[in-house]
C-alpha cells in the first residue's frame, strides 16, 4: 500500500500575484502529493492562469463573493 501525503491550508485570498507565487512556492517546497487550499477567492476566468502558475493539475470549486 502506498503512502499519500496530503496537506490543507487556508490561503486567506490569493488574488495578489506576489502572494500567490510565494504561496505556490511554499507548497512546492513541502513536497506533498495532494494540496487542499481553502479561501483562495478564485474565479472561473482565472483558472487556466492559476493552473499554469501552479505548474500541475488543479481542480477548483468557486464559492460566492
N, C-alpha and C positions, 0 to 999 in steps of 0.2 A: 504494500500500500504506500502511495506517495504522500509526502507531506506538502501541504499547500500553505504558504504564508499570506495572510490577509491583514491589512491594516485599515483603520477607519479614522477619518479626520473631519472636523468641522472647519471649512475654509473661511467662513465669515465673509464671503464675497471674493470673486476672482475677476472682476471686470477690469481692474487696473492691470495693464500689461506687465509692469515690473513685478508686481506682487504675484501674478500668475506664473511668470517664468521662474521666480525664486521658489515658489511652492512646488512646481513641477520638478525642479532640480533637486529639492529636498526629498521629494518622494522617490525619485530615481535612485538617490543615494541609499535609501532604505533597502533596496533590492528585494522587494516583496513580489508575490505573484499576482495578487489582486489588491487594488486600492479602491476603497469606498470613500467618496468625497461628498459631504453634505454641505448645503448652503453655499453653492457656487454662484448663485444668481445668474445662471446661464440662460441664454435664449436660443431658439431654434436657428436663427440666422448665423450664429457664431459657432455652431457645432463643428463644421469642417475646419475652420481656422484653429479652434482649440485642439481638435484631434491632431492636426498637423504639428502644432506646438508640443503636444504631449509626445508624439512620435510613435504611437501604437494604437491598439484598439481602444475605443472608448464608447460607452453607452450612456445616454443622457436621459434624465427624467426631469422635465422642467415643471416647476411649480408656478404659482401665480404671484404677481408682484403687488 
